[in-house]
Amino acid sequence: MALEHANDTTFDAMIGNGITLVDFWASWCGPCRMFGPIFEETSEKVSDVKFIKFEIDETNRRTAAKYGIRSIPAVLAFKNGELVEARTGLMDQDTLLMWIQELKGTN
């Protein structure tokens, strides 16, 4: 599934169906810039999960505050709009893929 971008206005509508992973990041964050290509490449390999990038900036603070984002990169996993798990810090692709399999295995 193609990588999508969200902001405070579009976020809730974008996480409503199925499993969605949201990468909270910022352009000034070194680990975020390292994780970005991993997240994007994984989105191209996994077709049944939605991948969303959410850049934390001056205009997009409401959603990050709502979910208590204090450290980035942070990836939040949603199922049908409900937060099920959050992980912070840089992940390699194997770790991300294993997490996705765990998320698919839980109902």
C-alpha positions, 0 to 999 in steps of 0.5 A: 500500500502506498505511503500516505501523509496526514496532518491534524485535520486528516488524521482521524479519517485516515486511521479508521479501517484495518491496521494502520501504522503512523510514523510521527517524525520531524525534519530536524530529527536525525533518527527520524530521517534514518527511519523514514526510508525503512518505513517507506520501503516496508510500506511497499512490501506490506500491502494489507497495512496502511502506512502514514507519515505524520510530521510534527511541526508548528501546525500539527501539534494537536494529534501528537499531544493527543497521543502523548508523543514525547520522543520521535521517531514514534510509530503508533499502531491502530486497528480500526481507529483504536490505538493498540500499541506504540513504539519509539526509537529507530527500528530496522526493517526486520523488527518492523516486519516482525511487529506487523506480524504480531499486530496481524495475529492479535484481534 
